[in-house]
Amino acid sequence: MQQLRDEGVEVRCGVDVGVDVSVEELRSEFDAVVLATGSREPRDLPVPGRDLEGVHFAMEYLYGRNRWVADGSYEAPITAAGKNVVVIGGGDTGADCVANADREGAKQIVQLEVLPEPPARRPDDRTPWPLWPQKFRLSYAMEEARALGTGEQDYLVSTTSFGGAGGRVSVLNAARANPENPFGPPVEGSDFEIKADLVLLAMGFLHPEQALLDQLDVERDKRGNVKASTYETSVDGVFAAGDARRGQSLIVWAINEGRQCARMVERYLGTLEPRELIHSGNVEPADTGPAGPPQGRASYGLSVE
Ligand SMILES: Cc1cc2nc3c(=O)[nH]c(=O)nc-3n(C[C@H](O)[C@H](O)[C@H](O)COP(=O)(O)OP(=O)(O)OC[C@H]3O[C@@H](n4cnc5c(N)ncnc54)[C@H](O)[C@@H]3O)c2cc1C
């Protein structure tokens, strides 16, 4: 963050664009807008009992936990301490839920995945080199939970409903998913139940939140991501990068997209009438003149003599 600030970036926290600042205000104040809002709309599980207390989207839990880790005085609204926790979803988000629940002192953690368990070795017929091998990998979180004897994971599990008393969840009802069609009807007569005081839904993310995109009226692709094949959206001066453009992905992609998008924005700004020279951060008038960059300026938070 310091590096960005030194370079002249002003960071305004706690501003929900589209709510606290209107799209019109934003567009009149800035020549270019980059949508880097991520892909945060979670996939839901609309089975009976979904509305019971104790059934949450993973991020409702993880936002609170991260704040607690960053600042121990923050009281997280959802806690796994002493609870039977079920995490639905076997990806990175699910792993983070397992790790946090474990470190909080959950009684037991069960991580469920609807797909079959991947093979122990690279299946050459499906993912030959140089493709990323689709093989079983024990997550850091499950490794930790197994070492403590608190965690287990199960595959081909289809959640059919949640049950409970007094409006609170206490049990997850499930059945074996069909390996040929895991998202279809589960195997008949294979029903079982798991104790659950806290259920965390970590089944992936659909697309970016749509409200701001609707206000800007940018075109979307068929998955609901911002359509911007060259980072430019369908609206002049509005760009998109990262998960908002490609869907929930990886940090390395977000970094790469941010850099490529910045180049496109720079090119776009070069086509506009210059307003005035910007004096901010470590950008000095001499940077653009024959004298070259000034000596002794702050760079990346370090003082350069
Ligand atoms: C739980 C979890 C675990 C993950 N684990 C990994 C991992 O191990 N390795 C890996 O490579 N990737 C992982 N990822 C994916 C990775 O975090 C993302 O691919 C990456 O952060 C995308 O970066 P981004 O800048 O596009 O969006 P984000 O990092 O999602 O940033 C979007 C930002 O925009 C803000 N925002 C949204 N709407 C508005 C608005 N209207 N006004 C103002 N601000 C707004 C959000 O608050 C957020 O700060 C994980 C993701 C999750 C959710």
The ligand as an ORCA input file, in Angstrom:
! r2SCAN-3c Opt
* xyz 0 1
  C     -11.528    -17.461      0.272
  C     -10.688    -17.329     -0.958
  C      -9.469    -17.993     -1.017
  C      -8.644    -17.833     -2.125
  N      -7.430    -18.457     -2.136
  C      -6.590    -18.238     -3.164
  C      -5.288    -18.812     -3.165
  O      -4.913    -19.552     -2.253
  N      -4.463    -18.506     -4.218
  C      -4.851    -17.676     -5.236
  O      -4.061    -17.417     -6.153
  N      -6.095    -17.150     -5.258
  C      -6.963    -17.406     -4.261
  N      -8.218    -16.846     -4.288
  C      -8.608    -16.020     -5.440
  C      -8.021    -14.608     -5.350
  O      -8.275    -14.057     -4.065
  C      -8.649    -13.745     -6.432
  O      -8.461    -14.353     -7.709
  C      -8.034    -12.341     -6.483
  O      -8.071    -11.733     -5.201
  C      -8.786    -11.454     -7.487
  O      -8.320    -10.146     -7.395
  P      -9.220     -8.911     -7.868
  O      -8.399     -7.710     -7.595
  O      -9.734     -9.142     -9.246
  O     -10.499     -8.936     -6.918
  P     -10.594     -8.956     -5.322
  O      -9.311     -9.363     -4.681
  O     -11.810     -9.758     -5.011
  O     -10.821     -7.437     -4.956
  C     -12.035     -6.775     -5.250
  C     -12.147     -5.587     -4.313
  O     -13.153     -4.708     -4.804
  C     -13.944     -4.272     -3.692
  N     -15.264     -3.887     -4.212
  C     -16.206     -4.687     -4.789
  N     -17.286     -3.965     -5.138
  C     -17.027     -2.675     -4.807
  C     -17.754     -1.448     -4.917
  N     -18.987     -1.383     -5.463
  N     -17.170     -0.301     -4.453
  C     -15.926     -0.324     -3.909
  N     -15.197     -1.453     -3.784
  C     -15.733     -2.617     -4.222
  C     -13.970     -5.470     -2.755
  O     -14.282     -5.066     -1.448
  C     -12.545     -5.996     -2.889
  O     -11.676     -5.374     -1.969
  C      -9.066    -17.017     -3.207
  C     -10.314    -16.378     -3.159
  C     -11.115    -16.525     -2.049
  C     -12.454    -15.828     -2.008
*
